[in-house]
Amino acid sequence: MNADDTTSGESGGSSPKTPTTPGAIRQFVEGLVCLAMAVLLFRTFHLEGYMISTGSMAPSLYGYHKRVVCPSCDFVFAHGVSFDGSVSGSAKGDDFLGDPERTTCRCPNCGQLGIDVTAVPRNQGDQLLVHKHAYTFQPPRRWEVVVFRNPNDSGEAYVKRIVGLPGERLQVRKGDVYVNGRIERKNMYVQRAIRIPVYSRDFRPHDDGWRDRWTAHPNSGWTSFETAANGNGFHFDPEAGTGQEGSDWLRYRHWVRAGGAHETTVRLADWPLDLELPEDSFLAVKFDAEAQTLSCIGAMSESWRDRLLAASDDAGFREAIVRLYERSHVAPITDEYGYNRNVSGVQPRPVRDLMLTATLQVPAAAGRVTVRVTDGLREFDWVLDYEAGETLLYVSGESEPVRRSPLPEIALGAPVPIEASTFDRQVVVTLNEEPVFEPLPLDEVPDADETTPIREPVGIRVTGTSASVSHLELFRDVYYTRGRAMHGVDEPYHLKGDEYFALGDNSPVSFDSRSWPSPAIPKRLFLGKPLVVHLPSKPGRVRIGDREAHIRIPDFSRIRYVR
């Protein structure tokens, strides 16, 4: 600023020089111009903005979507309206707005069916700020999100996750990524970035038809609480329990309201001879006389239960129907996405790679807390022994721990986050977000057990002390599907010296290296590394008289680092 931009005081005296209004405006304008030039130069040489249109990376990154609030549990989730088309065959996206058959969706948290999204406005996809020179001096790493030019259409920019590196032989098997014949395991940092919500008890429904997925024996000592200070969870009081063996577990069971393609079976010795029902009833319920079993597909409805109970007075049959009804509502956890619409002919797959997160509070250095997880074949008990000051990991059927380490210093009485994961055929546990000991690798699942459903995957037990657990959440890993199975599925795909293999997190609808005519991405096609989701927006409503319009307003909750 020049000296001419200031004025003197009255004649005969002096006063400090102060800026005039024209000078202040000029300084402000000059500042804006300099800032604009700096941003322009920075973007020219370092950063570039990209907007995602499809849902191939959901729920990590959103394309065009609708922001839905479940009317039953208040869980907020994104429901996509545009997809890459790995299954549908549309590589350009498939906007379903205006299609009356696709105006409802299902809550991924509580399973509420038929949520009407007709009036929900469409939202823009995530906008990424991409570091253009991130790979000038170092190559992309596995599990890193990258932006690149489509190797089959250089005019398109794609965002996917790198899973295969130069020179490797990559194959998608049993939902996991195998490199050179061995399963590729993710560390906890990547697991947190890629995990998909299954259920959060902080958003449990309160209607009469809902049954809590976290259950305990009535006299176990566990009681539910919900307070402003400690949130939502359970408290264990050892004085309130009966002490009956096995009754002090707090267990998760994947209870569903309706639907599903899972099969549930109970024992039944004989089919009542006087039972005559319409032929179509056997589509829902089947009796195997040789195996002496009664089974049904999906969660049996109340109307079906009552119809069957009214059809016979046979005590054994009626007892089997009641048991079948109850058990059929505890379903396996599958690879369903709340983001996706239903695709005809595509059945959800059972998943076994799960993660429990919670907040644990123990008041004193006494007693034990046991967190149990399972892969469907064996159970694994992570024990926090506060009295002995150590933490241990046991495998079912073995008396000696397979992992042991000192219990990390934690503030007794204060809330501490815990995690227990079975992602990628390994057991990983953390306390206060730090690994407690080395991951425990697990054997590969035999082909015969690949689809074994897990309906009660985790449990928590407290002995010798009181304790509280809150903010209980269950997540699952990405289950990589076959896509169009053109590459790296039925047999390994061998990458050359400068080639990479990429997959989308939303595997059922992602159009990626599995399905492209040319699957490999040469290094020269990389455009950069996404750093943050910036300038996100959400639809806002503006009403003028009788007219209502939607405008984009900032959504600061969606600003985040890309992991």
N, C-alpha and C positions, 0 to 999 in steps of 0.2 A: 504494500500500500504506500502511495506517495505522501509526502508531507503536505501537499496541497489539499489533501482530503481531510484536514483538520482546520479548526477556526481558533482565533485568539479571543481573550476576554475584552472587557471594556477598556477605553483609553485611560491611561494613568494607572493601570493595575495589570496583574497577570493571573492567569488561571490555567490548570492542566488542560491540555488539548484533548478533545473528545471526538470520536468519529461522527460524521454527519450521516443522515439517512441514506443519501446516494452512495456513500462509501461502503456502508454496511451491506446494501443490496448487491453492490458490485462484488464484494468479497464472497458473499453467499453464492452468487452465480458462478464466480470463478472456481469456487470449491466444488460445485456440482459438475462443472465441465471437467475439472481434473479427475474427479471420482469416476465420471463416465468414461474418460479416456483410459484410466487405470483398469477399470472393469473390462473395457473392450480389449485392451492389450493382454490382460490376464486370460481372458477367454480365448483370444486368438492363439496364444502360445501355450496355454496350460489347461484351461477348463472349457468344457462344452456342455450344453444342456440337452437332454433327451427326455422325451415323454413316452411312457409305456402304454401301449394300446390294448394288448392282449393279456390273458391271465396265466401265462405259462409259468410264471415264477410265484404265483400266489401260494400261501398267504404271505411270503416274504416281501413281495412287491406286487402291487395291484395294477391291473389294466383298467379299462373302462368298467365301472362296477356300480352297484347300488349299495348304499350304506343302510343296513337293515338292523332294527332293534327288535329282538325277539319279544313278542307280547307276553310270553309265559315267564321267561327268566331274566329279561332285560339285558341279555348278552348282546353286544354290538358286534356285528360281523359284516364282511364284504361279500356280496353275491355278484359274480361276474356276468357281464353281458357280451363279452367278446373273447374268443378263444383261438389258439393257434390251429387246432384241428388235427391233432395226432390221431384221434379216433374217428372224428366226423368226416375227415377228408378235405376240409377247407383249410388251406394253408394261409389264407388271407384274413382269417377271423370270421366269426359267425355271430353277428349281433342279433339277439332274439327279441329286441323291443318290438312290440306290436303283435307278437305271436301269442295268441290267447292260450296256447297249451303250455306256455312257459312263464306264467305270471305268478307262480307260487314257488316257494323254496322251503327248505328244512333247516332248522336251527342246528348248527354243529355242536352246540353245547348240551342242550337238553333233548334234542331230537323232535321238537315240536314240528308237526307236519302242517302243510297247507298255509304257510305264512304268505299273505297276499302282498306282492311287491308292485302291483299295478301303478299305484299312486306315488311310489318312491322315485324321486328324480334320479337320473343317471349322473354319476360323478366322473370327473376326469381321472385318468390313470396317474400313477406316481411320476413325478418329474425328477430326473436324476442329474446331479452335477458330476460330470465325468472328468477324471484326470487323464488328459490325452497322452501324456508322456510317461505314464506309470510303468510301462514295459520297455522303455528305451534301454534301461540298464539291467533290468532283471525280468525274467519270464513270469508268466502267470503261475500261480501255485494251485494245487488241487483244492477243490471246494471254494475257490474264489469266484465271486460274481464278476463277469466281464461284459463289455459291450464290443461287438464285432460286426463286420459285414457278413451277411448271409453268403456262405460259399456257393450257393446255388442261384443267388440273385444279388449281385453286388450293390444294387440300389436300395436294399433293405438293411436296416440296422437291427440286430437282435441283442437281447440280454439273456444270458443263461449262466449256469454254474459249471465251471471246468471240473471234469472228473477224470479225464485221461490225459497223460502227458506224453511228450515225444518218445518214440521207441517202445512204448508199452503195448501189451496185448490186453485189451479191455473187454469185459463182458458183463452184462446185466443178468444176474441170476437170483431167483428167490427174493426179489425186491431189493437186493443189495448190489453194490458195485464190486466187481472182482478185477484185480490187476495182476497180470502174470500168474493167474491161477489161485490167488489168495484174496480173501475178503479185505477191502480197504476200510479201515476203521477211522471214524471221526473223533477228534478230541472234544472235550467238553465245550470249548469256545465255539466250535463249529456246530455242535449239537444244539446249543442254545439258539444259534442263528437260524437253523433249519427246522426246528421242531414245530409240530403242528398241534394246536390245542384239541384235546379230547373232551375234557370236562373241568370246569372250575366251580368249586362249591360256593365261592363267593357269589355266584349267579345261579343258585339253585331255585327252581320254581317253588311257589308257595301254594299252588292250587291243590285241591283235594285228591286229584288223580295221580299226583306225583309221589314216588317213593324215593327216599334219600338213597343215593348210591353208596354213601358211607354208612355202614351199619355195625352194630355191636350187640352182644348179648344183653338182654334187659337188665341183668344184675352184674354187668361186667365192671362197673365203676366209671364207664365213659358217659359223659353228658355233653349235649350240644350247647353252644353259647353263641351269641352275636352281640357284641358291644362296640361302642364307638372307639374305645381305646385299643382293643385287641382284635377287632374285626370279627371274622366268622371262623368257627372251628369247634374243637372238642377239648374237654378237660378230663383228665383221669385222676380219680381219688381212690387210692388203694383201700381205704377204710370202707368204701361203698360197694366194693366187689365181693362176690361170693367165694372167690378163690378156687372155683371149679376149674380143672385143667382145660386149657384151651378157650376158656370163656372170656379172657381179658384182651382179645384181639379186636382192634378196630379195622374193619376190612372194606375194601372197595369192590363192589360188584357192578358190572355195567348194565344197570337196569334201563330198559327202553319202554317207551309208551306203547309202540305198535310197529308193525312192519318187520323188515329184515328177511334175509334169505337163509338164516341159520336153521339147522335141524336140531330139535331137542327130543331126547328119548328117555322114557321111563319104563320100568318093568311092569308087565301085566301078564299073568299066567293064562287067562282065558278071555276070549271075546264073548260077551253075553249073547246067547243064541237067539234071544227074543228081540235083539236090537236091530231095528230096521230104519235106515236113514236114506234120504235121497242119494243117488249115486255121486253127485258133485261134492258131497260132504267128505269123501275120501281123498279129495284133492288137498284138504287141510289136515286130516288125521289119517294115519295108516297103522294097521296092526300087523305085525309079523308073527304068525303063529309058531314058526320054527324057532325063532330067536326069543319068543315071548316078550316082545317089546311093543310099546305104543309110542308113536312119534308124530310130530307136526313140524311144518315149515313156518318160520317166522314167529312172532309173538302172537299167541292165541288171544283172540278178542273175547271180551266178556260175553258177547252174544253167542259165540261158538261154545264157550264153556257151559253156559246155562242151557243151551240147546242139547248138548251131549249129556249133561247131568239129568235133564228131564226125560231122556230117552230110555233110561234103565234104572232099576232099583238095586242092581248088583253092587254090593258094598265095595268089592275089590276094584271094579271098573270105575266107580265114582271117586274113589280115593286116587286112582291113577290119573283121572282127568284133572283133579285139583292140583296134583303135583306137577302135571304137565303144563297146566296153565301158569303156575308160579315160576317154574324153571324156564319156560319159554321166553319170559320177559327179561331174563338175564342173558344178554347176547354177547357174542364175541365183539371185540373192538376191530373195526375194519378201516380200510384206506379211503373212506368217504371224505369229500371236501364240501364244506358248506358253501364254498365259493362257486362250485360247479353246478350246472344243471344236470339232470339225469340224462344219460346217454343210453339209448335203447340197446339192449343186448349185453351191456357191460355190467358184470356183477362185482360188488365190492369184495375185496380180498381180506381175509383175517390178517392182522399184524401182530407181531410179538415183540417188536422193538419199542419199548415204552419208557417213559421217564416220569417219576414222581417228584414234585417240588412242594415244599411246605415250610412253615416257620415253626420252630420248636423252642419251647421254654421249659427249662428244668430249674427249680428253685434252689437246689442244694447239691453238693457233691455226694450223691447217694443214688443207689439203684441203677437200673439199666433201661435203655430204650432200644428196641429192636425194630428195624425196618426190613420187611420181607418183600422181595420181588421175585418174579418167576419168568422164565422164557417159554413156559408151556411144557417143558420136559423136567426141569429141576427147580427147586426153590433155593434162594440165596438170602441169608440173614446177615444184615449189617448191624452189629451190636455196638452201641455206645455205652461203655461201662464207666460210669462216673465215679464210682467208688474206687475202682482199680486204676482209673486214669488212663485207660487204653481203649482202642477201638479195634474191632475184629470183624472178619468176614468168614462166614461158614457156608458150606455147600450141603444141601440136604443129604442125609445119610452118612456124613463124615463127622467124626467127633472132634477132630483138630481143625483149627481155623486155617484157611488158605491165605489169609492176609492178616497182619497184626501190626499196629503202630501205636505210639503214644497218642492219647487224646489231645488234640490241639487246645491251647488256652482259649477259653471262651468265657464271656461274662455270664456267670450263673444268674438266672432270673431274668436275663435279657433275651429278647427274641433273636434266634439264630436261624438263617436259612439253611435248609438241607436239600440235597438232590440225590436221587438214586436212579440210574439209567441202565437199560439193557440194549441200547442201540448197537447195531453192527456186531452182534455176537460177542459182547464183552459186558462186564459189570463195572460201572464207574460210579463212585459216590463222592460227594463233596460236602464239606461243612464250612459255612460262611463263604461259599463260592470257591473254596480252595480244595483241590483233590486231597483225600485223606491218605490213600496209598495208590500204588500202581494199579492200572486197570487189570481185571481178571479176564483173560481171553477164554472164550467158550468154543467147544467143538461145533462143527457145522451141523445143522439140523438135517437128519436123515430125510430123504425124499418122502417117505411114508408119513412123516410127522410134519411136513411143511405147512399144511393147512390146519393143524391142530388148533382149535379155537381157545382163546384165553378169556374167560369170563370173570374171573376174580384175580386180577394180576398183582395187587399190592396189599399189604397190611402193616399195621403199626401196633406194637405191644410195649407196655410199660410195666416194670416190676420193681418193687422196693422203694418207690418214690411217687410223688405226684408230678404231673406234667401237663402241658397244653400244646396242642398242634393247631395251627390256623393257616388260612390261605392255601388250602389243599388244592393242588392242580395236577392234572394228568395230561401228558403230551405223548405223541407218537412220532416216530421217524417217518421220513418219506419212504414210501414203498414204490420202487421204480418198476413200472409196468413194461409190457412188451412194446407198446406203441404199434408201429407198423412192422416192427421186427426185421427191418431191412439190414441192419448192421449191429454187431456187438450184442446180440441176444441169443440166437440159437448156436452161435459159435463166436469165439473171441475175434475182435477186430484189431489188426496190427497197425499201429500209428507209425508214420515215418518220422524222420529226424526233426522236422519242424512243425508237426501236426498235433492238434489237440482235439479232444472229444468232449462235447458239452451236453448237459441235460437240464431240463427245467424242473423246478421244485414241484410244480403241479403236474406230475407225471402223466395222469390219465389224458390230459388235453394238450400237453406240450408237444409242439412240432420241433424236434431237435435231432441230434446226431443219430438216434435210433432209426429215424424215419426219412431223413434227407437222402436224395439220390447220391450226393457226395457228402459223406458224413464228417470228414475231417476238416478242421479249421486251420489253415496255414497261419503262421505267426504274423505275416504281413497284413492279414485282414483285421487284426485287433485295433479297435478305436480307442480303448482306454479302460480304466477301472472306475466304476461308480464309487463315489465317496459318500454322498449324502442324498437323501430325498429332500429336495428343497421346493419352496413355493407350492406346497400342497394346498388343495382347496376342498371345499365341500359345498353342496348346493344350499343356497339360502332362498327363502321365499319373500317376495315383495308383493304387497297387495295395493293396488290403486283402484279405488272404487270397487267394481265388481270383478275386476281382472286381477289375476295372480300370475306372476312370472317368477322364474328361478334364475338366480344369479350366483356366480362363484364368489365365495368368501373364504378368507384364510382358515386353514385347519392346522393349527400349530402342533396338535397332538401327533400328527403324522410326520413331523420333521424328525429324522433319525439318521444315524450312520448306517451304511449298507454293509452287512457282514456276510 
